[in-house]
């Protein structure tokens, strides 16, 4: 295809999209939900809206968050639409448009309190966006972006072929790990409902039906658009958009899943042996690893001191340190957190145990970093419930509350405040979430209870 014919098709594609309220799946409700997860902002936050399109999010952020919004897009007609809408709503002084490439941004480090990218990060890639935009955040700043991803582990051949040709998708678990690897803490996620797709595809479908297929390049643009709409109709349950609310984590701990290597197994054992008065916890981890009904690959996490041989293998942050056991990446493993399968009245749940921090690093944040990381991944995998038997002054920081409040009890005597539960999918039993099971916990046999 010649450059001229490509340009004609591109022009036809934009002709289909001009004047539409959105250029990707979304809604004001989703924008507000993501904004709420971002937490408290300065009185007049500096917001960078990347890939803003006609600016639906930019206008909402300016009006409802009192933000000073810098809205970026490469397509000048979209920016013109946004400027006109801002003037009409009395927001011209709060919304400033800039024609720029989101992969090559001109602002100095620390320029923005909030970076926003709804349905646009795909243009440079999720991982590239995480890495290149982080420097622009001011201390305490937040990155909000949405990403299309598989909703299951085994998409159909038709759906995979379509997306592999356009933008290869990953699962929520892999994207969560990518965010952790890039040095962010996950403040929250929002799964966009089907109505968000309809807000985009409804007007787009109407526009396609009214378009003149004889216009230059329009036949090709319509074919691509109708293929996309058909894919959503036929395979829409296999993929969807998720909004991620991220903040650069403090310090420099790196977290990652335990590798299937002798070095990591030895390092995990060494940390557990050093952290506790006896080797009982170290023996427990080894026994759980050999129990196929209890062990879940990817839910044994370690925290490393900085300096891993391959930073792409690392997955979150914390504080510096040197003492520990050398793991698979060549860095010192200084903390470990393990989630294994347990059951409550026969319903699958997760058990958090043990959590171990090398004595040289206790109180430094390494334990907090590794626990947060493994809980983020469990949530991304669709797990519903985590139980822990531990110190009631420590685990509430992660959202744990007494398990008795859910009607969950152990088969042995423990102080009520020491047995805690964390529901990973929000408020139990409402809005389609899975109800929390009630009853007695059945632990893996290795626990001996």
C-alpha positions in Angstrom: 0.0 0.0 0.0 1.4 3.4 -1.0 1.9 6.2 1.5 -0.7 8.2 -0.4 -3.3 5.5 -0.2 -2.6 5.0 3.5 -3.1 8.7 4.1 -6.4 8.6 2.2 -7.6 5.7 4.4 -6.4 7.5 7.5 -8.4 10.6 6.5 -11.5 8.5 6.0 -11.0 6.9 9.3 -10.9 10.2 11.1 -13.9 11.4 9.1 -15.8 8.5 10.7 -14.7 9.6 14.1 -15.0 13.4 14.1 -17.8 14.7 16.2 -18.2 11.5 18.2 -18.4 12.0 22.0 -15.7 9.4 22.7 -12.7 7.8 20.9 -12.6 4.7 23.1 -14.8 2.8 25.6 -15.6 4.9 28.6 -18.1 6.9 30.6 -18.3 9.8 33.0 -19.1 7.3 35.7 -15.9 5.4 35.0 -13.9 8.6 34.9 -15.3 9.6 38.3 -14.6 6.1 39.8 -11.0 6.3 38.7 -10.7 9.8 40.0 -12.0 8.7 43.4 -9.3 6.0 43.6 -6.6 8.6 42.9 -7.3 10.0 46.4 -6.8 13.5 47.6 -5.4 16.0 45.1 -4.0 19.5 45.5 -6.5 22.4 45.4 -5.8 23.0 41.7 -4.1 19.9 40.5 -1.9 19.9 37.4 -3.3 17.2 35.1 -1.8 15.9 31.9 -4.5 14.2 29.8 -2.6 12.1 27.1 -4.4 11.0 24.0 -7.3 13.2 25.0 -9.2 13.0 21.7 -12.2 15.4 21.9 -11.6 15.7 25.6 -14.5 14.2 27.5 -12.3 13.3 30.4 -10.3 16.6 30.3 -13.6 18.6 30.6 -14.8 16.5 33.5 -11.4 16.8 35.4 -11.4 20.5 34.9 -15.0 21.0 36.0 -15.2 18.5 38.9 -11.6 18.3 40.2 -10.9 22.0 39.6 -7.9 20.9 37.6 -5.6 22.8 35.3 -5.6 20.4 32.4 -3.0 20.1 29.7 -4.6 18.0 27.0 -2.4 16.3 24.5 -3.2 14.7 21.1 -1.6 14.4 17.7 -4.8 15.0 15.8 -5.4 18.8 15.7 -9.1 18.5 14.8 -9.8 16.7 18.1 -8.0 19.5 19.9 -10.1 22.0 18.1 -13.2 20.2 19.2 -12.0 20.2 22.8 -11.2 24.0 22.7 -14.7 24.7 21.4 -16.3 22.6 24.1 -14.1 24.2 26.9 -15.2 27.7 25.7 -18.8 26.6 25.7 -18.6 25.3 29.2 -16.6 28.3 30.6 -13.5 26.2 31.0 -11.2 27.9 28.5 -8.8 29.0 31.3 -8.6 25.5 32.7 -8.0 23.4 29.6 -5.0 23.9 27.5 -4.4 21.9 24.3 -1.0 20.8 23.0 -0.4 18.9 19.8 2.4 16.4 20.7 3.4 12.8 20.6 2.7 11.1 23.9 5.8 9.0 23.4 8.0 12.2 23.3 6.7 14.7 25.8 8.5 18.0 26.3 7.8 18.8 30.0 10.4 18.6 32.8 10.4 16.0 35.5 7.8 16.4 38.2 5.5 18.7 36.2 2.1 17.1 37.0 0.1 15.9 40.0 -2.0 13.5 37.9 -1.4 11.9 34.5 -4.6 10.6 32.8 -4.8 8.3 29.8 -8.1 6.7 29.0 -8.1 4.4 25.9 -4.8 5.8 24.7 -1.8 4.1 26.2 -2.0 1.4 23.6 -0.6 3.8 21.0 2.8 3.5 22.6 2.3 0.3 24.6 1.4 -0.2 28.3 5.0 -0.9 29.4 6.4 2.0 27.5 3.8 4.3 29.0 4.6 3.1 32.5 8.2 3.7 32.0 8.3 7.0 30.1 5.5 8.9 31.9 6.6 8.2 35.5 9.3 11.0 35.5 6.6 13.6 34.8 4.8 12.9 38.1 5.4 15.3 41.0 6.1 13.7 44.4 2.9 11.9 45.5 1.5 12.1 42.0 -0.7 9.5 40.4 -1.0 7.8 37.0 -4.4 6.7 35.7 -4.6 4.7 32.5 -6.9 2.2 31.0 -5.8 -0.9 29.1 -7.6 -3.5 27.0 -6.8 -7.0 28.2 -8.0 -10.6 28.2 -10.7 -11.5 30.7 -9.6 -15.1 30.8 -6.5 -17.3 30.3 -7.7 -19.0 27.1 -9.2 -16.7 24.5 -10.6 -18.1 21.3 -8.4 -18.4 18.2 -10.5 -15.8 16.4 -10.2 -13.2 19.2 -6.5 -13.8 19.6 -5.8 -13.6 15.8 -7.7 -10.3 15.7 -5.9 -8.7 18.6 -2.5 -10.1 17.8 -2.8 -8.3 14.4 -3.7 -5.0 16.1 -2.4 -4.8 19.7 -1.5 -8.1 21.5 -3.4 -8.3 24.8 -2.3 -9.6 28.2 -4.3 -10.6 31.2 -4.9 -8.4 34.3 -2.4 -10.5 36.2 0.4 -9.8 33.7 -0.5 -6.1 33.5 -0.5 -5.8 37.3 2.9 -7.5 37.4 4.1 -5.0 34.7 3.0 -2.1 36.8 4.7 -3.5 39.9 7.9 -4.1 37.8 7.9 -0.5 36.7 8.0 0.6 40.3 4.3 1.5 41.0 2.0 0.6 43.8 -1.5 -0.3 42.6 -4.0 2.0 44.4 -7.0 0.3 42.7 -8.5 -0.9 39.5 -11.8 -0.5 37.7 -13.2 -3.1 35.3 -15.1 -1.1 32.7 -18.7 -2.3 32.2 -20.2 -3.2 28.8 -22.1 0.1 28.8 -18.7 1.9 28.4 -18.2 0.0 25.1 -21.7 1.0 24.0 -21.1 4.7 24.7 -18.3 4.4 22.1 -19.5 1.8 19.7 -23.1 2.9 19.5 -22.4 6.4 18.0 -19.6 4.9 15.9 -21.9 2.2 14.4 -24.5 4.8 13.6 -21.9 6.9 11.9 -20.6 3.9 9.9 -24.2 3.2 8.7 -24.6 6.7 7.4 -21.2 7.0 5.7 -20.7 7.1 2.0 -18.7 4.0 1.1 -17.8 5.6 -2.2 -15.8 8.4 -0.6 -12.0 8.1 -1.0 -10.6 5.5 1.4 -14.0 5.1 3.1 -14.6 1.5 2.0 -11.4 0.3 3.7 -12.1 2.4 6.8 -15.7 1.0 7.0 -14.4 -2.6 6.6 -12.0 -2.2 9.5 -14.6 -0.5 11.7 -17.2 -3.2 11.0 -14.7 -5.9 11.7 -14.0 -4.3 15.1 -17.7 -4.0 15.9 -18.3 -7.6 14.9 -15.4 -8.9 17.0 -17.0 -7.1 20.0 -20.4 -8.6 19.3 -19.1 -12.1 18.9 -16.2 -12.3 21.4 -16.8 -9.4 23.8 -16.8 -11.6 26.8 -13.2 -12.5 26.1 -11.7 -9.1 26.5 -12.4 -5.7 28.2 -10.9 -2.5 29.4 -9.5 -2.1 33.0 -8.6 1.2 34.6 -5.4 1.2 36.6 -4.7 3.8 39.3 -1.0 3.8 40.1 1.5 5.7 42.2 5.3 5.4 42.2 6.1 3.4 45.3 8.5 4.9 47.9 12.0 3.5 48.3 13.8 0.9 46.3 12.6 -2.6 47.2 12.0 -4.8 44.2 9.4 -7.6 44.3 8.8 -10.5 42.0 7.4 -14.0 42.0 9.6 -16.8 43.2 11.4 -18.4 40.2 11.4 -22.1 39.7 15.1 -22.4 40.5 17.2 -23.8 43.2 18.7 -20.4 43.9 15.3 -18.9 44.8 14.1 -21.9 46.8 17.3 -21.7 48.8 17.0 -18.0 49.3 13.3 -18.3 50.4 14.3 -21.0 52.9 17.2 -18.9 54.2 15.0 -15.9 54.8 12.3 -17.9 56.6 14.9 -19.6 58.7 16.5 -16.3 59.7 13.2 -14.6 60.4 11.9 -17.0 62.9 13.3 -18.7 66.1 13.1 -22.2 64.5 13.1 -23.6 60.9 9.4 -24.6 61.3 8.3 -21.9 58.9 11.0 -22.8 56.4 10.0 -26.4 56.5 6.3 -25.3 56.1 7.1 -23.5 52.8 9.0 -26.5 51.5 6.1 -28.8 52.4 3.5 -26.5 50.8 5.6 -26.3 47.6 5.2 -30.1 47.2 1.5 -30.1 47.8 -0.3 -29.6 44.3 -3.6 -28.9 46.0 -2.1 -26.0 48.0 0.7 -24.5 46.0 -0.3 -21.8 43.4 2.4 -20.8 40.9 3.0 -17.1 40.9 1.7 -16.5 44.5 5.0 -17.0 46.3 6.7 -13.6 46.2 10.1 -12.3 47.3 11.4 -8.8 47.9 15.0 -8.1 46.8 17.5 -5.5 47.6 18.3 -3.2 44.6 20.7 -4.4 42.0 18.8 -7.3 40.4 20.7 -8.6 37.4 17.7 -8.2 35.1 15.4 -5.3 36.2 12.7 -6.5 33.9 12.2 -9.5 36.2 11.7 -7.2 39.3 8.2 -6.2 40.3 7.8 -3.5 43.0 9.5 -1.1 45.4 10.6 -0.3 49.0 13.9 0.5 50.8 17.5 -0.4 50.3 19.5 -3.1 51.9 22.2 -5.7 51.5 21.8 -8.6 53.9 19.9 -11.6 52.7 20.2 -14.7 50.5 21.2 -14.5 46.8 18.2 -15.3 44.6 17.7 -16.2 40.9 18.4 -12.7 39.7 21.6 -12.3 41.5 20.3 -9.9 44.1 19.7 -10.4 47.8 16.3 -11.8 48.7 15.3 -10.1 52.0 11.6 -10.9 52.4 9.0 -13.5 51.4 5.2 -13.7 51.4 3.3 -16.8 50.4 -0.4 -17.4 49.4 -1.6 -21.0 49.2 -5.0 -22.5 48.7 -7.3 -23.1 51.7 -11.1 -23.5 51.9 -13.9 -22.0 53.9 -16.8 -24.5 54.2 -15.5 -26.0 50.9 -15.2 -22.7 49.0 -11.7 -21.9 47.7 -9.9 -19.1 49.5 -6.3 -18.1 50.1 -4.1 -18.3 53.2 -1.3 -15.8 53.7 1.5 -17.6 55.5 4.2 -17.3 56.2 5.4 -13.7 55.8 9.1 -13.5 56.6 11.6 -10.6 56.6 15.3 -11.1 57.2 16.2 -9.6 60.6 18.5 -7.1 59.0 15.6 -5.5 57.2 12.7 -5.8 59.6 11.0 -2.5 60.1 12.2 -1.1 56.7 9.1 -1.7 54.6 10.4 -4.8 52.8 7.6 -6.9 54.3 4.9 -4.4 53.5 6.2 -4.2 49.9 6.1 -8.0 49.3 2.7 -8.5 51.0 1.2 -5.7 48.9 2.7 -7.1 45.7 1.3 -10.7 46.3 -2.1 -9.3 47.2 -2.2 -7.2 44.1 -1.5 -10.3 41.9 -4.1 -12.4 43.8 -6.7 -9.7 43.1 -5.7 -9.6 39.4 -6.1 -13.3 39.2 -9.7 -13.1 40.3 -9.2 -14.5 43.8 -11.9 -13.4 46.3 -10.8 -14.0 49.8 -7.5 -14.0 51.8 -7.2 -15.2 55.4 -4.3 -14.6 57.7 -3.5 -15.6 61.3 -1.1 -12.8 62.5 -0.5 -9.7 64.5 -3.7 -7.5 64.7 -1.6 -4.4 64.6 0.2 -5.2 61.4 -2.3 -6.7 58.8 -5.1 -4.1 59.0 -2.8 -1.8 56.9 -3.6 -4.1 54.0 -7.3 -4.0 54.6 -7.6 -7.1 56.8 -10.4 -7.2 59.4 -11.5 -9.8 61.9 -12.7 -12.9 60.1 -15.4 -13.5 62.7 -17.2 -10.5 61.2 -17.8 -12.7 58.1 -18.7 -15.7 60.1 -15.4 -17.4 59.4 -13.7 -19.4 62.2 -10.7 -21.8 62.5 -10.9 -25.3 63.7 -8.7 -24.5 66.7 -8.6 -21.8 69.4 -7.1 -18.4 68.6 -7.7 -14.9 69.8 -10.5 -13.4 67.7 -8.4 -10.3 66.6 -5.6 -12.5 65.3 -7.6 -14.3 62.6 -8.3 -11.8 59.8 -9.9 -11.8 56.4 -9.5 -9.6 53.3 -12.1 -9.5 50.6 -10.4 -8.8 47.3 -13.4 -8.0 45.1 -15.0 -5.1 47.1 -18.1 -5.3 49.1 -19.3 -8.9 49.4 -22.6 -9.9 48.0 -23.4 -6.6 46.2 -23.1 -5.4 42.6 -22.6 -8.9 41.3 -19.6 -9.7 43.6 -19.1 -13.1 45.1 -20.6 -13.5 48.6 -18.0 -14.3 51.3 -18.4 -17.9 52.5 -19.2 -18.6 56.1 -17.9 -21.5 58.1 -14.7 -23.3 59.2 -11.4 -22.9 57.5 -9.7 -26.0 56.1 -6.0 -25.4 55.9 -3.5 -27.4 53.7 -2.3 -30.6 55.4 1.2 -29.1 55.9 -0.1 -26.7 58.5 -0.9 -29.7 60.7 -4.2 -28.3 62.0 
